[in-house]
């Protein structure tokens, strides 16, 4: 890497304000997923507080209402006034037996508080937990009590601020009636469904984890059912819906897996969330039959719990353990890396440059194979790999482009002429698929018989795992860091004398104009100086330079420092005023050697708009999610971020990226979630750092008469640890 571009890559984010629409259910699901992963209860009792009515003694302002603690979203929160005491309570809707409470505190936590229950919203209150030595964070509390209302009563604050909770979760049993058990009879039982979206299997709804889920294809009707093992009296069903819920459905029971089915509950006005349903019926099989979706997506459940009363009347023996060898024995390796690929056709034009078969086997998630735009947008279409020798095939991973196969087979062959099918589907929904298979052959083929749209077939990755073959060893990846990371590998403290310029051994000054209709010219160090007090000052000025009416500064570490995985952070004070757009971000280093944006990947750690400095933005950009459709989060703080320095950071490893402002985690981009809902993850390679202060543009808007010039972005330090 010997040259650095004079302008940063395009960051077409004029439509960032449309994130909510662009992300739709997926964004909401991710936030919910992160929250649940962080706070899953070990207790068998279900979560009964989500979506219920919450009230509080006070709220700091309208951005932090009490309802935020029961929305399942780990990045929204309730915050009180800055005084003692304060309380927040949840109306469970009916008297419940409470077994567990989880509190996910924001840094403004309670050192002393009580968890209380009552049959009335106004008390009297009974303490079921009390402490004077709380340290905040995530707290899982085992409690015992009953009541319709559950309250956190804070009596001593840890900080000068108020009390603030991301989530207040209550676990237990609502009602249930005489003789209804409290154990989930469906836990771990055999299950099946009418359809499955990708890796979201039916079994996920019965595994006791609120971090895994079943999801159907995007059509009506769909069903999911569980085999209780014996005919049993069913008295309650708890449904914990993901964002893709049913507006109309029935709970049904039967003594046969194929029916006939008897309705024990029915609704046409379902609203999702957690639903505790009192039912009465008997059967070995319990089914949710969805007839109308609440969204354009399918049906999706975190958990489907069944509670019973009475004694099983016809116990069924459990099947004996299989004596067959595991389809995934130890020692499996990637067999397909850099092996020869062949296809029915391939594309090589301006829309898909060199999209040859080899691109599906190169372990590069930003390159892909596609069928020809002139002859290949037909059925069937196929691609196969030559493993070099006969192999035992145990797993295949497919990462699809939006031009995916709805129906296809995976096939093996010893001669590339006669093929044996080892997997087949007619309901593929694209994105990433990890398929357990069992086959033998030198050649492995994806044979597509029905396209998802009017285009052809296209795969970013086609990976084959097993034993035998003649595998090539893929490049080694760096180990994941252990967080908190403490080994400093890059730092600039900006401690030089007043007037000193940025360190040329660490930073390349990136001159020229910007993109996105920005109105500044980035000068050659004229707008950047140390202030002599430990900060670098980047100054935006109203002056005609380079054909633009404003000047500013941009610099990067390209060609001087790159890294893969670790913690990167900058302590920054941003300017306030219409048109300002400060940013701290990273670019994939292969951009410097010719790979176009967004195929190289972009990680925006911090972007703030001067017109509203109570909001911060973190975003990822990649081939299938970029610009206004970038994958990220807008955090509303309720404080003015321009009033002081704040630390903006990212913790990055092979599993994903966590974004922080000061000590608060604002967003987690999980690699697995992105691959299964958005597209390829292109962030497992070296990146370099960029800081800049833009003026004007499509997203921040332009300066006006109220915009203060000159204005300054101050950087106390930039550090990277692994």
N, C-alpha and C positions, 0 to 999 in steps of 0.2 A: 504494500500500500504506500505509494509514493506521491500521490496527488490527492488533494481534497477539493471537492467541488466548491465553486464560489457562491453557490446558493444552496440552501437546504432543500430537501425533496418536497414535493407538494404535500401539503397537509390540508386537504379539502374538507374542512369541518364547519362549513357555513351552516350546516343543518344539525349541529350538535344539539340544539334545543329540541330537536325532534326525536331524541333518544328514546323517550318513553314509548313513542309509537313504533320506532324502528325495532326496538328490542322486544316489544309486546310482552307476551306471557313469559318468554325465555328469560328476560331480565328480572322479572318478578320472581320467577322460579329460582334463579341463581341466588338472589338475595335470601330467599327463604331457605334454600339448600345450605348456604353458608351458615345461617343462623342455627338451623337444626343440627348440622354437623358439630357445631361448637357446644351445643347445649342438650344433646340427646340424653334422655333420662335412662337410667338403668332399671328403674322400677317397671313392673309389669303393667301398672295402671296407665291408662291413656292420658294424653294431654287434653285437659278439659277447659282451658282458659282462652285458647286462641280464638280470636274473632268475637269474644264476649265484650260486654260494655265495661269500660274502665273510666273511673273518675279520679280526681286528685284535689288536694287542698288548694294548690295553685299550679300555674304553668308559667315558665319564664316568658314565653311569648307564643304566638299562634303556630310557630314552626315546630314546637315540641309538645304536642298534646298528649294527654294520658293514653289515648287510643294507640299510640305508637308502641306501647309495651305488649300489646296482644295481637300485633299484625304479622308476626312470624318473620319480620325483616330485621336483620342484624345491624343495619346501618341507620335505621330511624330510631328516635329515642324520645322519652319524656324527660323534661327538665323542670324543676320547681323554681320558685322564687328563692333568693339568697337569704334564707332565714330558717331558724329552728322553732318548733318542729314542723315537719311536712309529712303528708301521707299520700299514698295512691292505692286504690282498691279496685277489685274486679268483681262484677256480679256474674256468678256462674249460671244464673237463670233458675236454679233449683238447689235444694240442699244436697250437698255432696260430702262424701268421706274423702278427706285430703291425706295423701301419703307422701307427697314430695313437692318442694318448691325450688325453682331454679331462678336465680337473679343474675342477670348479665349487666354489670355496672359499667357505666361510662366513668372516666377518671374522677368525676365529681360524685363520690360515693358516700355512703353512711358509715361512720365508725361505730355508731350505736343505733340499733333499730330492733323492732319486734315484727314478727309475722303473726297476724291475728285473724281470727275467724269470728263470724257473727251470723245470726239468722236475719238481721236487719241491717240496712245500709247505714243506720245511725248508731249501731251498737245496742247493748253493751258488747265489748270485744273481749275475746279470750285469747291469751298468748299461747301459741303453739311452738314458738321459737323466739329466743332473745339473745342478743350479744352486745357487748360494749367494746369489742376488739376486732371488728371487721376490717379487712384489708382490701376490700373491693375485688375487682376482677370477676371471674365466673364462680358463683357459689351454688352448690347443689346441697339442699337441706332436706334431710329426712324428718318429717313431721307426722303428727297424729292428731286429728281433730275433724270436726264436721261443721258445716255452715254453708250458707248460700253466698256469703261475701268473704273474700280473702283480702287482707290489707297488709302493706308494708308501711309501718309507722316509724319514720326516721326521727331520732331525737338528738343526734349529734353529727354534724357534717365533718368530713375529712379535709375540706378545702374551704376557701373563702366563697366559693360558688354555692349552688344549691345542691339538690339531690337529682341524680340523672340515671335512668335505666334504659338500656337498649331493649331488654326483654324481661318480662315477669311471667314465668310459666308455672302453672299449677297442674299437678297430676293427681288423679284420684278417680272416683266413681260417682257419677251423678245418679241419684235415684237407684234404679235397678230392681226394686220390688223384692218381696219376700222370696227367698230361695234362689235368687239369681247370683251365680258365682262371681268371683272377682278375678279369676284366672282366664287368660285368653286361650280358648280352646283351639283357635286356628293357628297358633304360633308354631311355625316349622312344619305344618301339615302339607301334604301334596296339593298342588294347585294347578290350574290351567286357565287359559283365556282365549277369547275369540281371535285376538291378534296381539302382537307385541311390537312396539316401536324400538328398533335397534336393540340396545343392551338392557332395556328396562323390562326384565322378565316378570312373569306373574308371581314367582316365588318371592320377589322383593317386597310384596305387600304383606307377607306373612312371616318375615324374618325378625320382627321385633325392633328393627332399626328405622328411625324416622329420617335417616340420611340416604336411604335407598327407596326406589319406587317402581311400580308397574306403570307402563304407559301403553296405550293402544294406538292403532293407526287412526288417521284423521277422518273418521266416517261414523255414521249411525246405522244400526245399533252396534254395541259392543258389550261383552260380558267378561266377568272374572269370577271364578268359583274355587272353593276350597273343600277338600274331603276331610271331614272330621274323624273318619275311621269307623264310625258306628252311628246308628240312628240315635239322636240326642235331642232333648228339649232345649230350644234356643230362646233366650229371654232378652238379649241385648246385642246390638251390633254397633261398633264404633268405626266410623269412616274418617280418616285423616287425609283430606284431599290436597293434592298439589294444585297449582294455579289452574290447571286444565281439569275442571270439575264437570259433573253432570247436573244439568238443570232439571232433567226428568229421569227417574230411574225407579226400579223396584228391587227390594230385597226378597229373595225367593228361597224356598227349601224344597228338597226332594230326596227320596231314598235311592235314586239312580243318577249317575253323572249325566245322563241324557234326558232327564225329566220323566214324566211331566212335572212341572214346577208349580208351586203354590206361593202366591204373594203373601208375605207377612208384613210388608211395608211398601208404600207407594207414594211418590210425590212428583209434581210437575213444577215445583217452585224451589228447587234446590239452589243454595247460594254458596256451596263449597265450604272451605274451612274444616273444622273438626265437628262432626255430627254424631251425637250419642242417641241412638234410636232404640226405644223400648219396643220389643216385638214379642210375638207369641206364636210358636210353631215348632214342628218337629221334623228332623230329617238328618240324613248323613251328609248331604251336600248343601252348602249355603252359597248363593250366587247373588252378585250385584249385576243387574241387567240394565245397562244404560240405553235410554231411547232418545235423548236429546242432549247435546253437548252445550256447555255454558260458554264455550269459546270456539274459535276456528280450529283449535288443536284437537287432540283426541280426548280420551278419558285417562286420568292419572291419579294414583293413590300412593301416598307414602305408606299407609298402614290400613289394613282391613282386619278388624278384630271381632271375634265372635265370643259371646259369653253364654254360658249354659246353666240350666238348673235341672236336677233329676239325675238319673243314672243311665248310662248307655244300655240299650236293650239288645243290641246285636253286635257284639264286639267282633272286629275283623282282624285276623292275624296280620302282622306286619310282614312284608316280604323279607326273605332271607338276604343277607348281604351278598352282593355279586362276587363271584370268584374270578370274573374276567379281569384281565389286566387293565389298568387305568388308561384312558385314551390320551392322557398327557403325562407320560412317564418322565422322570427326571432326565436331564441331559439334552433336552431340546434346545436347538440353536436356530438362529435366523439363517435359512438356507438360500434365500433368493437375492441377497444383496449383491448388486453389480453382476448378476447373471444375465445371459442373453434373453431378450424379450422379443416376442413376435405378436402381431395383431392382424385383425381383418383389414384394417386401414389405420392411418394416423394423419394428424393435422400438422401443418407447418405453414403458417401465414401470420398476418399481423394480429389476428385475434388469439392465436395460440402458437407461438413461435417454438419450433422444434419439439412439438408435443408427441414425441416418439415413444415406442414401448419401453425403451430403457429408462425413461423418466419415472416410471411406476416402481422401479426396483433400485433406485439410487439413494434411498433414505433421506431424500430432500423433500420436505413437506410442501415446499413452494413450487415444485415442478410437477408436471402431470403429463399423462398420456391422454389423448383424445382421438376419437375416430374422425376421419376426414370430413371436412365441411362440404365437399363436393360429391363424395361417393359413399360416405360412412354414416350418414344420418338415417339409417335404416335398421330394421331387425332382420336377422340377428347381428350382433357385433361381439367380437371376442378378443382376448389377449391372453397369452400364456408365457410361462417362463421355463427355461431349460435349466434344471438344477445341476446338470453336469454328470449325474449318476443317480441310480435308483435310491429313493429316500422313503422313509416312513413319515407321512404328513399328519400332524396333530393339531395344528392351528393355522388359521389364515386371518390376516388383518387387512381390511379394505377401508381406505379413506376416500370417500366419493366426492367428486365435484357435483354441483347441482344437476349436471347431466348424468344421472345415475340410472341403474337398472332397477325397475320395479320387480321384474322377474328374471332370474338367472340361475345357473347351476355352477358349482365348483366341480371340476373334473380332473382326473389324473390319467396319465397314459405312459406307456413304456416306449412308444414309438412316434408320438405326436400325430398319430393317425386314428387310432382306436381309443375312445375315451370312456372312462367309467365315472359316473356321477357320485360324488361323496357328500354333496350338500345341494339343496334346492329350495327356492322360495319364490313366491308370487306376490309377496307383500312387503318388499324392501322399501324403506323410507329414507335411505341415503345416510349422509354423514359418516361416522365411523362405525364399523362393525368388526367385532372380534369373535370369530367363529371357531368352536371346537369341532374338529373333524377327525376322521380316521381313514387313511387311504395310503396306497403305495404307488409310486411311479417316479419317473425322471422328469416328467412334464406336468405342470399344474396350470389349469386354464379357468378363467372366468368367462362363461358363455352366456351373454345377455340375450334374452328373447323378448323383452318389452321395455322400451325406454320410458323415462319419467316425463319427458316433454318432447318438444319438436326438434331438439338437438340430438346429438349422438350419445356415445358412452364416454365417460371420462373418469380416470382415477388418479388421485395424487399419489397414493401409495397402495401397493399390492405386496404384502409381506407373507412369506411362507415359513413356518417353523416346524421342526421335527428333527429326526436323526438320519444319518446317512448323507446322500448327496455329495457335493464337492464344494462346500461353502467357502466364501470369502469372508475374512474377518473384518467387520465394520470398524470404522475409526472409534477409538476410545473416547468417551465423554468424561469431562471432569467430574469428580465426586461432588455430591451435594454438600453444601456447607451445613454446619450445625449452628442454629440460631439460638441465642444471639451471637452473631459472628464477631470475632474480636481481632482477627488478623488484618491489620490495615495494609492495603495494597496500593492505594492511591489517596493522596490528600493535597488540597491546596487551602491553606488557612488565610490567605490574602493579608498577611501581616507586614507587607512592605511599607516603606515610607510613603507619605502622601504624594500623589502624583505618579507613583510607580505603575508601570503597565503590567498586564497579565504575563505570567511566566511562559516564555516562548518554548520552553522544553516540555510543557504540559498542554498548552492550548494553541490551536490554530485559529487565527482570526478569520472569520468567514464573512467576507465583504459582499456587497451587492444588494440587489432588491430581494424582496420576499415573494411569497405566493399569496393566494387567497385574497387578491385585491388589496394587499397591505400597502401602506403609503409611506413607509420609511425606507431610507437607504442605510445599510449597515456599513459604517466607515471602518477604515483601517486603524483601529485603536484610538481614534479621536474621542470616542464616547465612553471610554472605560479607564478608570484610574483607581488606585488604592486611596482610601481616605485617611490613612495613617492611624486609624482606630481599630483596625482588624477586619475591615470589610472592603470588598470590591464594589465600586459604584458604577453601574451601567446607567447612563443618562440619555433620556429621550428629549430631543430638542426640536423646536419649531425653526427649521432652517432649510434652505434649498440646497440639496446635495445630490449629485448623481441623477438629476432629473426628477427627484422626489421632493416633497415639501417638508419632510421631517427626516431626522437622522437618529440612529440608535446603534446598538452593538449586538453582535452574535459571535460566539466562539464554540469550538468543539475540540474533543481529544482525538479525533480521527487521525490514524497514522502515528499516534504518539502513545495512546493508552486505549486498549480494549480489554474486555473481560467477559467471562461467562459464569454466571451464578455468584450470588453474594448479596450483601446489603449495600445499597447506594443511597446517599442522603445529602441534602443540601439545606443549610439554614438560611432562609431568605426573608427579606422584607419587601413586599410588593408595592408598587405605586397605585394610587387611586385616581380615577378620572376616566371619562368617556374616551374610548378608543385604545386604551392600553391593554396589552396582551402579553404578560410575562409568562415564561415557560421554562421548565427544567425537564429534559426528556432524553431519550436514547434512540439511536438508530442502529440497525444491523450493519456490521462492518462490511458486509459484502456489497453494500451500496457504493462503497468507495472503489470497488473493482468492477462495477458495471451492472450489477443487478438492479433493476428498476424498482422504485417504490410502488406498491407496498409489499412486494414479494420478499424484500429483505427484512421486513418487520419493523414496527415503530412502537416504542413504549413511552407514553406520555405520563410521567410521574406527577407533574403538577402543571396545570394551566389555570389561570385565574383571569377573569375579565375585569378591567378597571371600572366598568360601569356598575358592577355588583360584586364587591369584594367580600360578600358573606358566603360565596359559593366557591368550591374548588372542584376540579375535574381531573379524573385519571382515565386513561383510554389506551386500548391496544388497537393497532391497525395491521391487517394482514390481507392476503388476496381475497378472502370471502367475507371480511368485515373491516371496512375502512371508511374514511370520510365521515359523512353524516351517519353511517351505519357502523361506526367503530364500536368496539366492545368495551364498555367502561361504566363509570358511575359519576353522577353529579351529587356532591355532598353539600347540603345546606347547613351552615354552622350557627347562624343566629348571632355571630360576633363579626366584627370587621377585621378580616385577616390582614389588612394593610396597616393596622395600628401598631403592629409589632412583628418581630421575627417569629417564624415558625419553621419547624423541621419537616421537610417533605421527603419521604423515603419509600423505597421498594425493597422487599426481600424476595429474592428470585432463586428458584431451584428448578429441577427437572419436573416437579409436580405442578408448578404454577408460580404466580406472583402475588404477593400481599402488599397492598399500598397503605401507607400510614401518613397521617399528619400529626406531628408531635407523637404522643403515645397512643393515639387512637387509630385502630385499623379501620379504614374506610371502605375497602373493597378487596375481595379475593378473586382473582382470575384463576380458576382451576383448569389445568390442562385437559383433564379427562372430561370436564363439563363442556369446555369450549369445543373439543373435538367431536363430541356427541350432539352438539346443538348448534354450532356456528360454522365450523370448518377447520382446516388444518391449523395446528399450532406451529408457528414459525419462529419460536423464540429460544430454541436450544442451540445457539451458536454465539460467537462473540459480538458484543455491542460497544459503541462508543457514546460519550456523553455530550450533551449540547445544552447551553444556556443562552437565552436571548430575551430581548424586550421588543416585541413588535408594536407597531402603531397603526391602528386602523385595520380594515379588512372586512370580509364577508360576515364573519362570526362576531367579533367584538363591536362592530360598528365603527364609525369614524369619529375623530376628535371634534369637539365643537367649541364654542366660545367659553364654556365653563371648564374646559380641560386645562389643567395647570402645566405650563412649560417653563423651564425644564422640570422634568420629574425623574425620580431615581428608583431603580431596582437595586437593593443592597444584598450582597451575598457574603455572609459571614464565613462559610466554609463549604467545600465539597469533599466528601469522603466516600471511599469504597472499601468494604471489608469482605473477607471470605473465611 
